[in-house]
C-alpha cells in the first residue's frame, strides 16, 4: 500500500478494514455479499444524538463519507 510505505501488504490492509473490523465491533453471522457497514459518531443506531459518518455498500460498490 502506498500510504504504508510497503509496511503492510494489500491483503493485510483489506483484512484490517473487513474481517479485523468485524471482530473489533463484534459482528457475527452477516451475509458478506449483501451487507452494508454504517459508521456512527456519538453513539449507535438507536441514539438520537448519533450521526452517520460513513457507509460502505457492497451492493452498490461504494464508500461514502459524510
N, C-alpha and C positions, 0 to 999 in steps of 0.2 A: 504494500500500500504506500502511496506517495506520502501521505501525511505522517506515517510512522517511520519514515526513513528506513524502510525494509526491516524493521524490528519485529513485525508480525506479518504473517502471510495473509493473502486474501482470504483463504479458508478460515484462519483464526479470526479475522475481522468479521466475517459473516457469522461465525459461531457466537461471537461476542454480542452481536445485535439480534440474534434469533434465539437459539437454544439457551445460551447463558442468561439472557434477559428473561426468558420464560422461567427458568429456575429461580432467578433472583426474585421475581414477582410471585412465584408460587402458582404459575399457570399450569394446569394439567388437563388432559383429555380434549384438546382443541383440534378440530379438523384444520390442518395447516393449509390446505388448498383453498379454503373459503373464509378463513378467519381474518379479521382486521384487528389491528392493535391501536388503541386510543390512549394517548398520554394526557394526564390531567395535572394541573398545578393548583396547589392549595386544597387538596382533598381528593375525594374519589368521585365515582359516577353519581352517587346519591347525595353528595354535599352541594347545597345551593351556592356555597362560596367558591366552589372549584370552577376551573376554566379549562377547556380543551386547548392544549398547546400543540398537538400533533396527531396525525392519523397515518398509519401505514396500511394500505389496502392492497392485498394480494389479488383480489378480483379485478380491480381497476389498474393494478400495476403501478401504483403511485405512492409517493410520500408527500404529505402536506404538513407544513409547519406554520403555526399561526402566531 
